[in-house]
Amino acid sequence: MKTLVIAAHPALETSRINRKWLEEIRKYPEEITVSSLYEKYPDSVIDIAAEQKLVEEHDRIILQFPFYWFNCPPLMKQWLDEVLLEGWAYGEGSWLFEHKKTIGLAVSVGVKKQDYSPSGEYLHEMSTLLLPFEMTARYLKSGYEEPFIHYGVNSRTSEDELRRSAERYMGHLLGATENVV
């Protein structure tokens, strides 16, 4: 299974966890392809044909991003809107994803997991807040993987914690076909 990670972090140079994840992923170029949107498209003009070609060449698409304002960064949303076009990704005569591809998420969150619970500060679990991504996968008739989520990343997160998170993420990426729901 060929994996494509679509990464979107608008300030990757200041990110600790997303940058660490990408550093680790890039050690496995034979197994995982990375498309880092803000690095490739600083002007926010996405090469749709190039991104569609990448999607076509891979069986598994992982959307990697920091979770803030209860959503993905704007360039990730733009990628979804501009790349997953009717007639190419879905629609009459073309169901590119249908039972052929899976979509998953890798999300970094600044607060603790308990903050995303019915009794927590944000009153909802992450699975509820990430539901639009699951529904996108289901609309495309693809498989949807359980998201990989790292909670509580901040300036006090130790280098050892970052390393362990990157190792867990790589384990998820290299062997996670059992996570499809």
N, C-alpha and C positions, 0 to 999 in steps of 0.2 A: 504494500500500500504506500503510494507516494503522498507525502504530506507537504502542504503549502501553508506557511504561517503568514497571514496578512497582519502586520504589526502597525499600530497607529498610536504614537505618543508624540504630542506636539512639542514637547521639551525633553527629548530623549537624552540630551547631554546632562540634564539635571536629575533624570530618573535614576534611581538606584536599582529597583527590582526589574523593570522592563529592560533596561540596558544589560543587566546581568543575565537575564533570560536570553536575550539575543546573542550575547557573547557566547553563551553555552551552546545554543542552537547552531551557531555558525561553525562549531567544531565538527558538525555532522552534515557536510554539504551533500553527501551521497544519499542521505535518508530524508533530509528536510530542506526545502527551499524557503527562503525568506523574501518577502516583499515588504519593505519598511516604507510605508506611505509618505511620512513626513520627510524622510531622507530622500526619497525618489522624486517627490513632487512638492518642493518647498513653495511653489507658486500656486498649489492646489489645482493644477491642470493635470488630470489623470489621463494617462495613455490607455484608453479603454481597450483597444485591440490587444495591447501587450498584456494587460491584466486578464482579459478573457482567455488569451492563449495560456497563461499560467494556470488558470483554473482548469482549462481543458486537459492540461497535462498532469493533473493531480487528482487523486481519489478522495483526499481528505483535506478540508479547508479549516484552518484554525484561525479565528479572529482574536488577536491579542491586543489588549488595550487597558489603560487605567480607567477605573470606574469613577467618574465624578459628574456631578449634577445629574446623577441617577441615569447615566447613559454612557455611550461611547463618545470619543472625540469627534469633532465635526468631519474630519477627512475620512474617517471610517464610515460614517453615515453617507457621505458623498460617494464613497466607493460602492457601497451597497446600492445606492440609487442609480449610479451611472453604469456600473459593470453588470449587474444582474438584470439585464434587459429582457423584456417580453419578446418572445420570438427567438431568443438565444438561450436564456436560462430556464425559461418556462413559457407556457402558452402553446397555442395550436401549432403542432408540428415540431415542437422543440421542448423537451423536458430533459435538459442536460443532466440534472442532478438525480432524476427519478431512479431510486433504488441503485444508483451507481456511485454516489458520493456521500460523504458525511460532512457535517459542519459541527465544529466545536468552538468553545471559547476558552481563552486564558485571560483572566481578569485580575488585576491588582486593585486592592481596596485599602484605603488609608485607615479605616477604623476596624475595631474588633468584630469578630463574627457575631457576638451576642447583641451588637448594636443593630444588626439586621435580623431581627426576630420580632414576633408579635409583642413581646414585652420590652423590646429594645427601643432605642431612640428613633429608629426609622420605621418601626411597626410592621415591617414586611421582611420576609426572607429573601435572599438574593435570587433564589429560583423564581420568585414572583416578579422581581424587578427586571430580570433578564428574559422574561417571557416573550417580548417582541422578537428576540433573536431565535428562540425556539420556534416560534410561529413562522418566522421567515424560512427556517429549515423545513418545517412541515409543509409550508406552502409550495416550496420547491420540490417536495416529495423526496427529500434526502433523509438520511439518518441524522440524528442529533445526539451528540455526545454530552455526557455529564460535564459541566464546565469545570475547569481547573481554576481555583480561586485562591489567591494569597491575601489573607486579611492582615490588617494591622501594620502595614509597611509605613515607616516614617523615618525621620532623621536618626532615631535611636536604634533602628534595626541594625543588628551587628552584621559584620561581614560573614560570619559563620552562618547566621540565619539566612542571609541572601544566598550563600552557596548551597545550603540545604534545600532552599526553595527551588533553585535552578536545577538541582539534581532530581527533585521530585517531579518537576515539570518535564525534564528530559525523560524520566521514566514514563510519565503520562504520554508523551509524544511518541516514544519508541515502542510502546506496548499497549496502547489504550484501545484496541479494537473492542474490548469487552465492555467499554463504557457507553456504547451506543444504545439509546433508548428509542 
